Amino acid sequence: MIGLEEYRDIFISELEENSKLLSDSLLQLEKQPERLEPLEDVIRAAHTVKGMAATMGFDNLTRLTHTVESKLREIQKQGKISKNLIQALFQVSDRLEEFKHYMEDNKDLSKIQVDDLVSYLDKFDLQADLEIQQEGGEALEPAIKLENKFKIDVKFKRGAKLLGARGFQLLRAVETVAQVTDSKPPRADLEEGKLLGDVSLEVITNEDEISLRQVVSSIEDVEEITISRLVEADTGPRVRIARGIQTVRVNLDQLDEVVDLLGELVLNRGRLESLLEGIISPEIIENLNTFDSLITTIQDRLMKMRMVPLSRIFETYPRTVRDIAAKKGQEINIFIQGSHIELDRSVVDQVNEALLHLIRNAATHGIEDPATRKRLKKSPVGTIRVSAFQDKGEVMITVEDDGSGLDLDKIRKKGIEMGLIKEDTRLTRSQVAALIFHPGFSTADKLTEAAGRGVGMDIVKATIDEISGSIEIRSKKDVGTQFIIRVPQTLAIIQALIVRVNNFRFALPMLNIEKIYSEDDPDIEYHEQDVFLRVGKQTIPVINLETTLVVPAYVKPTAMPIEPGKKVRKKVILWEKGGKRVAFKVTNVHEQREIVTKQFDEVLSTFPGFSGATILREEEVVLILDPATFHRLILVH
């Protein structure tokens, strides 16, 4: 075998590229099996991987791809292809992905078994398979491998009663959506109610992480859930794989470390500027400007290095939809737009989990069966559209289907029963649909399209909230549903406005600030205790942060007390995101500067009005305001 490290990155890149070519070509073949042009691409992909594998000394991969190439050359001469052969080739594509993940983790590729696929392809008789299908039968095909492997670590509340029963409930609940392959403590202890502490399960499933989390969180006394995606060899140890986008030709952990160091450099630049205030020297000013310019250049280049195109996650969705449609015995088309849009890799992973869940839900529960679609005068072929657009420093992603839609009347009724709203509460259609984001929300005793669409939606929203994003639903019964997600392009270093509220200073991201008004501006109207801002024909209530914003007790004041009798120039800030406007009053506005954002821990995340924290140049820790949650302040008061 030649020196592995020298060619490792090239091999991974080539394997990834040809695995994608194989999968894309198979999708085309499945839709139009009478057109065999894509078969040549499948053969080319297998031939390329075979050559690379032989050079690297990977005998099992060489044997698999050689078998694929030989069999397809034979099939190509016959001028026909069958569904069962396409299904087997899809499994070859999955096996290539497994090889890639093992390579990324420096694991032994010889432990990946290929005998099942090689044996099936060697014995495959196209003519016999087609004859069996024409007679209404089904040829024997290799078992469909459950595509997702996870490790689920569950911590129960200390002192929880009936812990043994909880362990048994957990095992049974997980087994409704997954196959449990390993358990700590042993499965027998869980079944006999002998659980004394926490549980660790390894499973294989067709569900995603969000669906698993939804199932586990339904068990009482669960305090913490950690789910890690695994790759499992047919023999040998199970290994965890890195789930981030692996396309930048540097170690991603090292890249993150450099970003953190850049953040420290930005903070030190601010400290240096503070120390040099009042010192007048042309030489110092010139060097400081050069220093500032260099940092900005490094920052721009580094941020670009962290950006990855959405195509890297979007390209997996057609296969996901195809597999679900095949199991349901129907046809669903998926159309994708905006794959070239780029996101910071720290955002992409969580966006992918949310989008994947929405797409799976749309295909599984949203698209009706052909008979129902015919009755509704729809095309028998369902449609899902995924679109991405860039808007300022944000990316808007929509997932839309032409399926059954949400039953808003039923959702509203259930919301009243659960005490989420009152009978006389007036809500827009989007606000009614958003009720499904509440944990445990279900609209039916049995799984209907509407109930199915609600499964795991609270976790989808939590995932988007974690990256300072937003999600909105638009739906009409029997017409379709649209989910609109907005996320920032990057969470690392952003432009912010430093504002004062009472004796605290806060950072407000500049991205969505529409306008800043003086409190005596003629567009601001005062009606007894209420204040409103007129923007064109729109009247917006003004939220007074001085009286509504609750700051955690352990956060110390960060601004000098206001001198008695000193006039303070209060401001009203108009903030807009996704067409929604929020107006709020602050004590004063200080300055604009770059900040390095830090996500909240679980304690601070319970306080409405904030999304994170940052450190200013004076070693001052300030909280970052989140106007999207200001409506919750009114409810608190």
N, C-alpha and C positions, 0 to 999 in steps of 0.2 A: 504494500500500500504506500502511496506517495505521501509526503508530508501533509498531514491533514490541515493544520492551522493555516498554512499558506493559501489554501484554496477554499477554506471553510465558508467565508462570506459569499464568494462567487457561487459556490455550490448551492447555498441556501437561496440566493437570489434567483438562480436559474431554475431550481426546483419549484420555487413559488410561482414563477412566471409560467412554466410549462404545466403546472397543476391547474392554474387558472385557465390556460388555453384549453386543456382537456375538459374541464367542467363547462366552460362556455360553449364549446363545440357540441358537447353531449346535450346541452339544453336545446340547441338548434336542431339537432338530430331528432330529439324526442318530439318536438313540435311538428317537424316536417320530415318523417322517416323516409319519404319517397325521394328526397333530395340528399344525396350522399356526399356532396361537396365537403361538409364539415368533417367527414370521416378522415379525409386526408390530413386535416389539422390534428386529429386525435393520434393518427399514426406518427405524424412528425413529432408531436410532444413526447410520445412513448420512445421514439428513436433517440431523441436528444437526451432524455433522462437516462436511457440505457447506456449511451456513450459516456456520460458523466459518471454514472455509478460504476461502470467497469473500470474507468480510470482511477477512481477513488478506492476501488477494491471492495465495494459493497455488493457481495454476491447475491443476497436475497433480493435487493432492489433491481439488480441486473436481470435476474431470472424472471421477475414479475413483468418488467417492461418488455423483455424479449418475447415472452409469451403473448403479451398484448399485441405487440407489433406483428408477430407471425400470424396470429389468429385473424387480425383485422385485414392483413394483406389477402388472406384467403377469403374473407367475407366480402372484401371489395370486389373481387372477381365475380362473385355471385350477384352483385348489384342489388342486394336487399339487406335489411337489418331488422331485428325484432326487439320488442320492448324488454324482454328478459335480458338480452345481451346489453342493452343500454343501461339497465339497472345494475348489472354486474360491473360495467365500466365506471359507473358512478362510485361504486365501492372501491374501485382501483384509485379513483381520484381522492377518496377519503384516506386511503392507505398512504398515498403520496404526502398528504398533509401530515399524517402521523410521522412519516420519515422526517419531514421538515422540522416538526416540533422537537423530535429527539435530537436532531442535529443542532438546533438552537441551544439545547440544554447540555450539549457535549455528552450525550448518553450513547450507549452501545447500540448501533443500528442493527447489529446482527440478531438482536433479541426480538425484532419485529417479524412475526410470522407471515408468510405469503402463500403457504401451501394450499390453503382453502381456495383462494382465487386462481392460482396457477392450475390446480386440479380441475376446477370448474371450467375454465377456458379451454384447457386441453381436450376435455371430453365434449365440449359444446358442439352440437350439430344444428346448424341454422335451419336446414330444411325440415328436420323433424320438429324443431321448436315451432316453426311457422305452421306446420300441419296440425299440431296439437291445438294451437290458438284458433285456427280456422274451425276446428271441431268444437270450440267452446271450452276447451280445457286450458289448464295452465301448466307450463313446464316447470320442473323443479328449478328453483333459483336460489342462490346463496342467501342465507338469512340476513336481513337488514340489520346492520349493527346499530345499536343505540348510539347516537352521535356525540352526546355530552357526558363527560365523566367529572364528578365533583367530589370534594371532601367537605362534609358538613360538620362543623364543630358547634355544639350547643352547650351553653352554660345556663344552668337553672338558678333561680333565686336561692340564696342561702337560707336554710331553715324552712324551705318549702315543704308543705305537708304532702303526703301521698306521692313521694318522689318516684317510688317504684311504678306506680300507675302511670305517671307522666312519661317515664321511659318507654313503657309498652305502647302508650298512645302515640308517642313520637315515631316509633318504629312502624306502626300500622299506618300512620298518616303519610309518611314518606313513601311507603310501599304502594300507595295508591297512584303515585306519579313516577316512581323510579324503581330500579332493581338494586337492592342493597347487596354489595359485594364484600364488604368488610365492616366490622363493628367493634368498637372499644367503649365500654366493656363488651364481652362476647354476646352474640345474639341471644343465646340461651338465658343469660342473666336478665336481659331486657324482657324477654317473653315471660319469665317467671317472676317479674316484678322485684328484682333484686338490685335495682339501680341505687347507688349510694352517692353519686356525684355527677359529673358532666358526661356528655356523650359525644363520640366522634364516629361518623358514618362515612363510608365511601360508596358512591352510587354511580350507576350509569342510567341515562334517561334521555328522552327526546325533548324534555322541557328545558327552559333556560333558568338562569340563576334567580331571576325575579319570581318566577312561579314556585321554585323550591322554597325561597324565603317566605313566600306567602303561606305555603302549607305549614312550614315549621312554626311561624309566628302565631298560628292559630292554636297552638298548644299552650295551656295555662302554665304560669310560673317560669316561662322562658325569659331569661334576662339578656342574653347576648347570643347572636348568631353570626358565625363566620363561615363563608362559603368560598372555597378555592377550586378553580377549574383544574382538572388533572388530565394527563394522557396515560393510558394504561396499556402496556405491552401485553400480548397474549401470554407470554411467559416473562418472568423477571419482575423487578420491583416497579412500583408505580412512582411516577415522578411528576412534580408540579411543573407546569410550563409558564413562561412569561406571557401575559395576555396583551401587553402593550403592542403598539405598531412597531414592527421590527424592520423598518426600511432604511433608517438612517445608519450610515456605515460607521457608527461609533456606538460604544456601549451606552444604553439609555440611562442607566444609573449614573454614569460619569457625566453625561450631559446635564442631568438634573443637578448634580453637584456644582457644575459650572454656573448654572442659572442661579443657584443659591448664593454662590460667591459674587456673581454680578449684582444680586440684590444687596449684599453687604457693601459692595463698592458704591452703589447708588446712595446708600445711607451715609457712607463716609464722605461722599461728595457734599451732601447736605451739611454734615458736621463741619467740614472744612470751610464751606461758604459762611457758616455761622461764626466761626472763629475769626475769619478775615473781614467781617463787617466793620466798617469804620476805618480800615487801613487803606489809604489811598496810595496806590503805586501802579503805574502803567504796566510794569513788568509782571507784577502779581496778577493783575487783571488779564493780561495776555495769556499767561500760563494757565490760569484758571479756565479761561475760555477754551484753550486747546484741550485741557483735561476733560472738560465737559463734552466737547465734540467727540473725543475718542470713546468715551463711555457710551455716548448715544449711538455711535457707529457699531461698537461691539454688541450693544443691546439689540439693535436692529438685525444684525447678522445672526445672532444667537437665537432670536425669536423665530427667524425664518428657518433655521435648522430644526427647530422643534415642531414646525408646521408639517402636517401630513394631509394629503388630499382625501376627501370623503370617499373617493373611489375605493380606498383600501378596505372600508367596511361595507359600502354599498354593493360591491361586487359579489358579496356572499348572499345577498338577499334573494336573488332569483332562484338559487338552489334551495333555500329554505322554503320558499313559496311552492316550488315544484314538488318537494317531498310531501308537504302537507296536502296539496291538491291530489297527489297520487293516492294517498291514504284515504282521502274522502271520495275518490272515484269521480272527480270533476276536474275542470280546467280553469286555471286562474292565471291571468297575465299580470305581470308587474312591469311598470314603466318607471324609469329613474331619470331624473334631471338634476344637474348641478353637481355632478361627481367631481368636478375640478375644484370646487370650493375647498379651502384649506382651514383646518382647525389645529390648535395646539394639541399635542399628543396627550397632555394632562386632562383635556376635555373629551377627546375622542372616545376613550374607552367607556366612560359613563354614558355618553350619548349613544354609543352602539348598543349597550345593554337595554336602554329605554326603547330605542327604535326597533330592535329585534323583537322585544316583547309586543310592541304595538302591531308590528307586521304579522307576527304569529297569531295574535288575537284576531286581526282582521281576516286572515286566511282561514282560521279555524272556526271562529264564531260569527264574523261579520258577513262573509260571503254566503248567500243562501245556496241550498241544493238546486240543481237544474230545474226540477219540477216547480219549485216555489218561484224561481226567477221567471220561468215561462208564464206562470199564472199572473205575475206582476208585469208582464210584457217587457221583461229585460232580456238582454242577450244571455244565452246559456253560459257564456264565458265570463267569469267575474274579473274585475279589474282593481288593482291596487296601484296607487301612484305615490312615489317618494320624490319630493322636490326639495332642493336646497337653494337659498338665495342669500346674498350678502347684503346687510343693512347696517351702515356705519361700521362700528366695531363688533357687530353681532352677526350671527348666522341664524337664519330662520329655516327650519326644516318642517315640512308638512308630510303627514302620512294620511292618505285619503283612499277610501274604498267606496264602491258603488253597491254596498250590501244592504243589510236590513236596517241599519241605523239604530239609534237608541230610542227606547220608548220613554220619552220625557215625562209623560203623565204618570207612568208607573214609578219612575225615579223620584219625582216630586212627592208622590204618595208615601214612598218608603222613607224619604227624608223626613217627612212629618212624623211618621211612626217612630223613627230613631231619635227624634228630638233635635235633629240638625237644623230644622227651620220650623216656623209656625205656620198655621193654615193661612193666615193673612199676609205672609211674607211675599213681597213682590220680587221676582227674579227674572232675569233675561233667560233666553233659551240656553246660552252658554253657561250661565251660573247654575241652572238646574242640572245640566249635564255634568258640571264639575263636582256635583255631590258624590259621584262614584269614586272620587279621590279619597274619600274618608275610609279609614281602615274598617274592614269587615262589612262593607256595603254590599248588599245583594238584593236584587229586586224580585226574586222568585224562589219557590221551594225547590224547583228543579232547574237544571242548567238550560237556559234559553239563550238566544243571541245576546239580549241585553245583559243578562246576568253574567254570561261568559265574558263579555267585554269589560266587566268590572273587576275580574279576578286580577289581583296584583297591581291595580292602578295606583293604589296608595304608595306602593314601593317605586313605581315609575316616577311619580311626582316627587318623592323624596330624593330619588337619584338626580333628577333635574335641578331640584332646589339646592343640592349640595354644590353644584357648580354655578350657582347664582343665575340659573336659567328660569324660564317660565313655560307653562304648558296650558293650552286652551283647547276646548272641544267645541266643534260645530257639528250638529247632527240633525237629520230629519228622517223620521221613520219611513222605512221602505225605499229610501232614496240613497242614503249613505252617511258616512261619518268622516270627519276631518279632524286630525289632531295637529295643532300648530305649536311647535317647540321653538323657543328662542334661547340661544346660549351665547356667552361671550366667546370671541375667538381665542382669547388667552386669559389666564388667571394670574399670570406671574407679576408683571409690572404694568401699571396703568396710570393714566392721568386722573388726578382727583382734585376736588375743591375742598379746602379746609374751612369748615364752618364752626360757629360757636352756638351752643344751646345752653343757656344758663352759665354754669361754671365749667362746662365740659367742651372740649374740642373734638370734632368728628371729621372723618374723611367721607366725601360724597363723590362717587365715580362721575367724571365729567361726561361720559358717553351719552347719557340720556337727559342731560339738563337742557331744557328748551329755552328758558328765559329766567332772568332774575329781576324782581321788582322791588322798589322801595315800599315800605308799608303804607305810605300815603299816596301811592300811585292811584290815579283816577279809575283805573280798571278794577280796583279792590273796593268792594262794597261791604259796609258794616250794618248788620241788622240785629240789634240787641246783642245777644251772646254769640251770634253766628257771623262768620266772615266768609265772603265768596269772592272768587276771581273770575272776571269776565274775559273770555278768550273767544273773540268772534261772537258766534251765536251760542257758545257753550258757557254754562255757569258751573264753576268747580268749587266745592267746599274747601276752605283753607284749614288744614290741620295745624294747630298750634303745638309745636314740639316742646315748647317751654312748659306746658301743662300736661302733656300726654305721654312724652317719652320717659319710660322707666329704665333707669340705668342700674345694672347690678350693683349691689351694695359694696362689693369688694373692688369695684373700679373707682380709682381715685380721681377727683377733679383735675383737669389738665389745663385750665385757664385761670389767669389771675382774676380775683374778685373784682367786680365792677365798682368803681368809686361812687359813693353816694352823691346823687345830684348830677352825675355825668350822663349826658344824653347818648343813648345807644341807637345806632342806625339799624333798626331791624329790617330783615329782608324776607320776601316771599319768593320761594323758588318753585318754578313750574317744571315738572319732570314728566317725561313721556317715554313709554315703552310699549311696543306692539299696538299702538293706537289708543292706549289707556293713559290718561293724564292724572297726575297727583300734584296738588299744590300744598305747600307746607311752609310755616313761618319758622325762621331761625333768629337767634339773637344778633348774629353778625356774620359777615363773610370775611375771611382772612386773606387767603391766597390760593393759587393753583400750583400744584407740584406733582412729581411722580412719586408713587408709593409702591412698596412691595407688599402684596397681599398675603395674608395668612388665614387659612380656614379655621373656623371655630371648633372648639371641642364640644362634646355633647351637652355640657352644662350651659355654656353661653348660648347655644343654639335654641334654647327654650325661650329666650327673650325676643319678642317681636320688635322689629325695627332695625336689626343689625344682621350683617352677612359675614363679618370677619373682623380682622384687626390689622393694624400696621404699626410700624415704629417710625417716628419722625426723627429729624436730625438731632434733636435735643435729647435723644434717648427716651422720648415720650411715647408711650403706648396709647394709641387712640383706636376707637372702634369705627368700623366702616358702616355707614347708614345704608339701609335697604328700603327705599321708598315703596317697593312692590308690596311690602308687608305692613305699611302704615295703617291700612284699614283695620288691622287687628288691634291697633292702639286704641281706636275709638271703642271697640268692643270691650277692651280691658277697663276703660273708664266709663 
